[in-house]
Amino acid sequence: MDFDGFAVQGRKRGGRARGSGRDRDLDSFYRDNARYAGTAEDFTRDHARSYGRHEGLGHDGSHPGLGKPCFPKGSDRERLHAGYTVSTKATKTARNGYDDSLRAADGEFRKMTVEERDYYRGVSDGLRPDQHELLDPRAGKWADSSYNMATGRENFLKAYPHGYHSLEDQNDHYKHAANAFGEYQTARDHQARHSTYRSFRGDPRRDMFGRPVPHGQL
């Protein structure tokens, strides 16, 4: 196998086993992934030793031509990069959709009577249960896409600790990966809130205002 994974098919990349459980978070990311410890010159030499043959690097490790270097066509780095690029765009779309829905729900809540607002602050954390029901899957979509983005970026770091074209780019990717795990944890917390206080359409129970009750309420 060469350093860029051209000869490898179906290789297990990164850290987590595929399955229904999510075993990666910001703590595990920092625990298992250290920043590159050398200088920019060290990184350039390490990068050139690993990828110079495929990238046509100069003897000093410089990239040929003008413009921003890209990963070689068909390389494992290119595939991993494409994967987390897609999930990054999906995360932005899901985040914006959730934020718009949450903003609308908050606006509706503020228009309710004082008595209603006080009641729902006490029983369902400041939103009506039917609003939590609407927001729960949207927060879940945000959590799903941000987890895919975070683990995709982490998988690149694990497989290619000096795979980017410069130390600056590698460090930027490290920060983006950490931020992605932070975003996943935020989305997960939002979903947990909505899941706790949401209603379900099949539940016939109603509260004192004739609205659905939280599913956990006896």
ZIQUI-V384092 format. One record per backbone hydrogen bond with DSSP energy under -1.0 kcal/mol. CO is the residue of the C=O (numbers start at 0). NH is the residue of the N-H. If there is no record, write none. Layout:
co=CO nh=NH
co=CO nh=NH
This chain:
co=1 nh=4
co=3 nh=75
co=4 nh=7
co=24 nh=28
co=25 nh=29
co=26 nh=30
co=27 nh=31
co=28 nh=32
co=38 nh=42
co=39 nh=43
co=40 nh=44
co=41 nh=45
co=42 nh=46
co=43 nh=47
co=44 nh=48
co=45 nh=49
co=46 nh=50
co=47 nh=51
co=50 nh=54
co=51 nh=55
co=51 nh=56
co=57 nh=60
co=61 nh=57
co=71 nh=74
co=74 nh=78
co=75 nh=79
co=76 nh=80
co=77 nh=81
co=78 nh=82
co=79 nh=83
co=80 nh=84
co=81 nh=85
co=82 nh=86
co=83 nh=87
co=84 nh=88
co=85 nh=89
co=86 nh=90
co=87 nh=91
co=88 nh=92
co=89 nh=93
co=90 nh=94
co=91 nh=95
co=92 nh=96
co=93 nh=97
co=94 nh=98
co=95 nh=99
co=96 nh=100
co=97 nh=101
co=98 nh=102
co=99 nh=103
co=100 nh=104
co=101 nh=105
co=102 nh=106
co=103 nh=107
co=104 nh=108
co=105 nh=109
co=108 nh=111
co=112 nh=116
co=113 nh=117
co=114 nh=118
co=115 nh=119
co=116 nh=120
co=117 nh=121
co=118 nh=122
co=119 nh=123
co=119 nh=125
co=123 nh=126
co=127 nh=131
co=128 nh=132
co=128 nh=198
co=129 nh=133
co=130 nh=134
co=131 nh=135
co=134 nh=138
co=135 nh=139
co=136 nh=140
co=137 nh=141
co=138 nh=142
co=139 nh=143
co=140 nh=144
co=141 nh=145
co=142 nh=146
co=143 nh=147
co=144 nh=148
co=145 nh=149
co=146 nh=150
co=147 nh=151
co=148 nh=152
co=149 nh=153
co=150 nh=154
co=151 nh=155
co=152 nh=156
co=153 nh=157
co=154 nh=158
co=155 nh=159
co=159 nh=162
co=165 nh=169
co=166 nh=170
co=167 nh=171
co=168 nh=172
co=169 nh=173
co=170 nh=174
co=171 nh=175
co=172 nh=176
co=173 nh=177
co=174 nh=178
co=175 nh=179
co=176 nh=180
co=177 nh=181
co=178 nh=182
co=179 nh=183
co=180 nh=184
co=181 nh=185
co=182 nh=186
co=183 nh=187
co=184 nh=188
co=185 nh=189
co=186 nh=190
co=187 nh=191
co=188 nh=192
co=189 nh=193
co=190 nh=194
co=191 nh=195
co=192 nh=196
co=193 nh=197
co=197 nh=214
co=199 nh=202
co=206 nh=209
co=210 nh=206
co=213 nh=216
